[in-house]
Amino acid sequence: MINLADYRVTADEPSSDAPIVALTCEICGEHGAPSDVRWWENGYSPSIADLIAEAEQHEKQGHKP
């Protein structure tokens, strides 16, 4: 099961309802690797299911974006 605590989302503004624009991996960032997992187009905000699917795919690749 995926541990979403290892991931962070970035919004395009500091607001609780701002669209999510990026998913990053804390594990990769801690090891000096690029931490970006996925960026989304402006105006689109992924669902929780989208975030989980991206994190699962990232982990299958061995934390290598």
N, C-alpha and C positions, 0 to 999 in steps of 0.2 A: 504494500500500500504506500502511496506517495505521501511524503511529509511536506506539506506546503509551508511549514515554518522555515524551510531552506530557501524559499523564494520570496521575492519582493515585487510588488507592482508599482508602477509609476503612473501618475495621472498628469494631465496637461495643465492642471492648475491646482492650487491648494484648497480643495473643496471636497466635501464628503460625497457629492454626486457628480464629480468630474469624471469624464471618460478615461478609462485606463488606456495608456498608450504603449506600455512596455512591461515585459515580464523578465526579471533578472534572477540569476542563481547565485546565492551567497557562497555556496561551496566553491564554485569556479572562481569567484572574485577573491576569496581568501587564498587561493593557490596561484594567483597571478594570471589566470586565464581570463579571456573575455567573459564577462558575466551576462551579456545579453542573450536571452533565450528567444524572444520574439518581440517584434514591434508591430503595432497595428496602425492602420491609417487613421488620420484625424477624423473624429466624428463617430468612429466605431468603438464600442466598449464590449470586450469579450465577456461571456458568462463565466460563472464558476466552473462549469463543465469544460469550457474552452481552456481555461487556465490549467485545470487538472490534466487535460489531454496533452497540452504543450509540455507540462512538467514531466509527465510520464514518458513522452517521446524523448525529451532531453535526457532523462535518466537511462533510457535504453541505449543512448549513444555514449554513455559513460561520462557524463558531465563535460562533454566537449561540444560547445555550441557550433 
